[in-house]
Amino acid sequence: MAPFLGKTVEKLFVSPDTTIYEAMSTLDKGAKGVVLVVEDNILRGIATDGDFRRALLRHVKLSTPVKEIMVKSPQVAMEGLSHEEAINRLKAMSLNHLPLLDERNRPVDMAVLGDLIRDKKGPEMAVIMAGGMGMRLRPLTENVPKPMLNVAGKPVLEWIIRGLIEHGVNKIWISLRHHAQMVQKHFGDGSRLGITIDYLIEDEPRDTAGALSMMTPLPAEPFLVMNGDILTTLNYENLFSHHLESEASMTVTLHRYELQVPYGVVNLEGDSMTGLDEKPSFWFHVNAGIYVISPEVIKEIPEAGRFSMTDLIRHLIEKDMKVDGFPLMEYWLDIGRHPDYERAKLEAPMLFK
């Protein structure tokens, strides 16, 4: 019987005491959406992409052992399972991963539903908001739009487009205003990259959501929207699948942001001290500027004037339309400030080739 992953399954192994941070690195490198928690050659549990993202939403510390978030009694099967049997079992149990054990209960292989069937629906269309003035990056952006700044030998916008193509996107709209001709000249109709590119040219500033009302015809299916100044290794198919499964009107990606107080923080009750926390850190989830939007959302956007993604999110929440959060575990960097752009020039050559 041909193996599913074969010996490569060992690349997904982590120990129970591996930190969540380290296990996330294994998850990313393994690219199967799961890690197998193994001790003394015995499977102790599994932790999926969803388990990690839910932990981030709960603000679980990244230094926490992965055993604290793993599924401790996962569904398993014995090695020798046929591909057809694996597909039937995975579908019947609504699972994506099925570890396979030998006669001594050691994990020796794994069936991954996404590898066995190819009907996973990914995003086909994306809108990139690239019309901003890039004021915080002046003087670099006086004659060049921010998304056209160079990193690792290509404009940031080209790295974004190539990442989208890699995950199945074949139609892209680009919203433009500042130095629009420079972007149009570089990308044209997209044929050089094997896709279709159209442009939304703003006669007036529309902010980060307003230009969506300019699309003709309006999309019939959910689509990606993202800012044109973001470098990321996000798997857009996972984001898109989450959106479809959650039946949300809009899904907002979230970046985990740490803020450290550089002083000892005093706890008081009246005038009496009850404690002192030395240089504590606080975690927040911030908007990462990447979204999935369902078609019904477009009619909520005004046809003229400024309308930001913040305006749109607040409006949808007020109307009780479901807005979901999707925490990022992957590399993410907004190049909107000079220090971040300098960081991008150092890190991008190692990540984007």
N, C-alpha and C positions, 0 to 999 in steps of 0.2 A: 504494500500500500504506500503510495507516494505521500510524503509528509506534507503537512499544512505549512508550518513554519520550519520544521526540522530543528536542527541544532541552533538556528538563529533565535529560537525562543529564549535562550539563555541571556540574550541581550536585554530582556525585559525583567530579569531577576533583580530584586532588591531585598535587603534583610529587613526584618520587622523594625529595627531601630534606626534605619535610614531616615533622615529628616525628610519632611515634605518637600523642602527646597531641592534636596539632592534627588529625590524620587521624581520630581517634576522634570529634571534634566534627563533622567532615564526615559520617562514618558515621551519627551520631545524627540529624543534620538531614536527611540524604538518605532515611533510613527504608527503604532497600532491602537492607540487610544486606551492603553491599559499597562499596568505593571503587575508582575506576579511577586508576591511577598513570600520568600522562601527562606527556611531555616533548617539546617541539618538535612538538606535535600528534600524536605517535605514542604508541600504547599500550605502555607498558613492563611492565605487570603489573597484577594486581588483588590486593586484600586484603579478605577476607571477615570477617564477624563472628567466625567460628571462628578465623581467623588471629590476630585481635587478642586473643581470649580465651586462646588457647594461648600467646601471647607473655606475657600477664600471669601465667599459671601458671609460666612459666619465669623470672619476675622480670626480664624485659627492661625496661630503663629507658625511661620515657616520652619521654625526649629523643632516643631512637634514631630515625634516619630510617626512614620507612615502607618504603623499598626493601629494608631488611634482613629484613622479614617477609613481603613480598609474594610471590605466585606469579608467577614471571618469564615463564613461557610458558603463559598461560591458553588454554583453548579459545575460539575466536572463530568468527564467521561473517560473510559479506558482507551488506551491507544489501540489502533486498528480500526477505528471508526471510519466508515467511508465518507466521502464528501457529501453524498446525498443524505446520509443519515445525519451528518453534522448540520446541514442546512435545515432539515426537518426539525431537529431538536432546538436549534437556535430560534427558529421562527415560532415554534410552539411555546417556548418560554420567554419570548420577546427579549432575547439577549443578543449581544454583539460578539461576545467572547466565550469560548468554551475550552478551558484548560484540559489537556489530555494527560492521563497518568499511566505509569507502567504498573506491573504487578506488585511493586513495593511502594506504591503511592507517591512516586517521584514524578514531578512535572517534566514531561519529555517533549511535548508539542502543544500546539494550540490551534483551534479553529476560529477564524475571524470571519464573521458573516460578510463584511464588506469585501473581503478577498474572494469569497466564494460566489457571490452574486454581484452583478454590476448594475443594479437598478437604483442605486443611491442617487437621489436628486440633489444636484448642486446648483449654485447660482449661475444664471446665464447672462444677466445684465447688471451693470453697475453704473453709478453716477459718481463722478469725482468733482468735488467742490474746489476749484482752483482759481477763483476770481479775486481773492483778497489782495490787499495792498502790501502785506508783509512789512508793516511799519516797524516792528520790533527788530527786524533784521537789516534796517538801513545802516550804511549806504549800499549794502550788497544788492538790495532789491529796488534801487532807484531805476535801473535800466533793464533788470531781469526779474520776471515774476518768481516768487518764492519757490513754487514747485519745479522751476527749471534750474535751480541751483544744483551744482554738480556734486555727486558723492560717488566714490568708487567708479569713476569713469563715465557715469551716466546721470542725467537729470533725475532728481527724486521722483518726479512724476512717471518716468519710464520704469523705474523699479516697482512702483505701485502697479502700473499696468501689467508688467510681466508677472507679478505675483498673482494678479487676478486671472490672467490667462492660464496660469499653471493649475488653477482650481476650476477651470471650465467656463469662465466668463468669455463670451464671444461678441458682446455688444456693450460699448461704453459711451456714455455721454460725459462730456467735460464742460463744466460751468466756468466761464471766463469773463473777465473784465479788464484787469490790469495787464497791459502788453499781450492782449489776446492773440495778435498775429504771430508772435514768436512761438507760441504753443502750437498753433494751427500749422505753421510752416514745418515744425519738427515732426509732428505726428501725422499730418494729412488725414486721409480717410481711414487710417489704421491698417491698410493692406500690407504695409511693410512688416507688420507684426502678426498678420494673419487674422485680424479681427475687423469689426466695423466700429469706427469712431465718428460720432456726431458732436456738435457743439451747441451749448446754450449760452449765447452772448448777452450779457446783462447790459441794458441801456442805462440802468440805474443800479446802485448797490442793492442786492437782494438778501445779503447775509448768507448764513450757512444752510438755510432750508428753502428760501423763497424761490430760487431758480427751479425747483422741482415742479412748480406749477406750469413751467414753460414747455415741458416735454409733450411732444405730439408725434404719434398717438400716445395716450396714457398707457402705462404698463398694465398687462393683464395678470401678471404673476408677481410675487414678492421679488424685490431686488435689493442689491447692496447700495449703500451710500457711504462715502468716506471723504474726509478732508484730504486735500492734495499735498499735505506737508508731513505725512506720516510714513515712517519706515517700520515694517512689522513682518514677522514670519508667521502670522496668524493663518491657520487652516480655515479658509473661508467656508469650506464645505461643512465643517463641524458647526460653525456659527449658523449657517443656513439651515442645517438639519434641526438645530435647537429651536430656531424660529418656527419652523413648520410644526414640530412636535408640540410646542407650547401653545400654538394657535394664537400668538400675540399679534397685535396690530403693528407693533414696532419693537425691535430688540436693540438695545443699546449696549455696546461693549464697554467694559469697565476696567480701568487700570488701577492697581493697588498702589497708593501713594503714601509714603511715610513722612511724617513731620516730627522731628525731634526737638524738644524744648531744651535749650542749652543751659538750663539752670535747674536747681532743685525745686520741685513743685510742692508747696506746703498744703496740707489738708487741715482745715480748720472747722471747729464747731464753736461758734461764737468767737471768743478771743483765744481759745485753747487749741493748741496744735494736737492733732490726732495722728499725724504721720508726715513723712517726708519722702517723696519719690525723686530720686536723683536722676536728672536728665531723662525723663520718660519719653517714650516714642508713642505716637498715635497713628493709627492706620485709617485711611479713608479710601472709598472707591470713587474715582473721578471718571468723568466722561472721556472715553478714549477716542472719540471722533470717528467711529466705524459703526454702521447701523444696518439692519435689515428692515425694510419698510414694505408693508402690504399695500396693495393698490387703493384700498378704501381710505387710506391716510391722505392721499393727494388732494382730495376735495376739501380737506380741512386747511389747506394752505392758501392764503390770499393771493390773488393774481397780480398784485402790484405791491411795492413797498418792501421794507425790510421785514424779514421773518426768520428768526434764528432756530436752530435745532432745540435750544432751550425753550423758546416760545412754543414750538411744536410739541415737545414732550409734556410741558405743563398743560397745554390745551387738551391733549389726549387723555391725560390723567384726570383732568376736570370733567371730561365727558365719559369717564369710566371705560375708556378703551384700553385694552391691556397693553402695558409697556413692560417688557421683560429686561432683566439685566443679564449680561453674559461676561463673567470675569475672564480677563486675559491671563494666560500663563506664559504665553510666547513673548518673544522680543518685541518691544514697542518703543518707539521714540518719536516725539513731536519735535520737529526742527525749528520751531517758531522763535527761539531765542539764540543769540550768538553762542553761548556755551553749549547748547544742545546741537547746533550745527557743527561746531568743532568736534564734539563727541561723535556725531554721525560720520564725519570724515575719517575718524580713527576706527570705528567699529564696523562700518558698512563693508569694507573690503573683505572682512572675515565671514560675513553673513550672506552677502549677495554677490553671485558670480554668474 
